[in-house]
């Protein structure tokens, strides 16, 4: 079904748009879908408006390392409780003995039958 954009509807769209109504609200008032309103506003090159969705910047977690420590992550990045193990690492490895045992799997002896 094709949307009929009468001069009255176009005028009402412009007025409601300038008043700052949401596209869904404009659609309700004009008896149209939100997408029809968005499409017509785009074709009319109406001034863009800022998004109603507010993006909140996530704080970056920067670990405070004071020396060689186990870098095994505990928890999920982005959560307040996320941290690293920080125990003393095994020489030449980034993890402590407990986490080395989890991270490194010894290969099976291929000569065993």
C-alpha positions in Angstrom: 0.0 0.0 0.0 1.4 3.3 -1.0 1.5 6.2 1.4 -0.3 9.3 0.2 1.7 12.4 1.1 -0.8 15.2 0.7 0.5 18.8 1.0 -1.4 18.9 4.4 0.4 15.8 5.6 3.8 17.1 4.4 3.2 20.4 6.2 2.1 18.6 9.4 5.2 16.4 9.2 7.4 19.5 9.0 5.7 21.2 11.9 5.8 18.1 14.2 9.4 17.4 13.2 10.4 21.0 14.1 8.6 20.6 17.4 10.8 17.7 18.2 8.3 14.9 18.3 9.6 11.3 17.8 9.0 9.7 14.4 6.7 7.2 16.1 4.6 10.0 17.6 4.5 11.8 14.2 3.4 8.6 12.6 0.6 8.1 15.1 -0.7 11.6 14.6 -0.6 11.3 10.9 -1.9 7.8 10.7 1.3 6.5 9.2 4.1 4.2 10.1 7.3 5.4 11.7 9.2 4.2 8.7 7.0 6.2 6.3 7.8 9.3 8.4 11.5 8.6 8.5 11.6 8.0 4.7 9.7 11.2 3.9 11.7 13.3 6.3 14.8 12.0 4.6 13.5 12.8 1.1 12.5 16.3 2.3 16.0 16.7 3.7 14.6 17.9 7.1 17.3 18.8 9.6 18.6 15.8 11.3 18.0 15.5 15.0 20.2 13.9 17.7 19.5 10.3 18.5 17.3 9.8 21.6 19.6 6.9 22.6 22.2 8.2 25.0 25.5 6.3 24.9 27.2 6.1 28.2 31.0 5.7 27.9 32.2 2.6 29.7 35.1 3.2 32.1 38.3 1.5 31.0 39.8 -0.9 33.4 43.5 -0.4 33.5 45.3 -2.9 35.7 47.8 -1.4 38.2 50.8 -3.7 37.8 53.7 -3.1 40.2 55.9 -5.8 38.9 55.7 -9.3 37.3 52.4 -10.8 38.2 50.1 -13.5 37.0 48.0 -12.1 34.2 45.2 -14.7 34.4 41.9 -12.8 34.0 39.3 -13.4 36.6 35.7 -12.5 35.8 34.5 -10.8 32.7 35.9 -7.6 31.2 33.6 -4.6 31.7 32.3 -5.9 35.0 33.3 -4.1 38.2 34.7 -7.3 39.7 37.0 -8.1 36.8 40.7 -8.3 37.8 43.8 -10.3 37.2 45.3 -13.0 39.5 48.4 -11.0 40.3 50.2 -13.9 42.1 53.9 -14.4 41.4 54.3 -15.9 37.9 56.3 -19.0 37.1 59.7 -18.1 35.4 59.2 -17.4 31.7 55.4 -17.7 31.8 52.8 -15.0 32.2 50.9 -17.1 34.9 51.3 -18.4 38.4 51.8 -22.1 38.9 48.1 -22.7 39.4 47.2 -21.0 36.1 50.1 -22.5 34.2 48.5 -25.9 35.0 45.3 -24.7 33.4 46.8 -22.8 30.4 49.4 -25.3 29.2 48.6 -28.9 28.3 51.5 -31.2 27.9 51.5 -33.0 24.5 50.9 -36.8 24.6 53.8 -38.9 23.7 53.3 -39.9 20.1 55.5 -43.0 20.5 53.2 -44.6 23.0 51.1 -47.4 21.5 
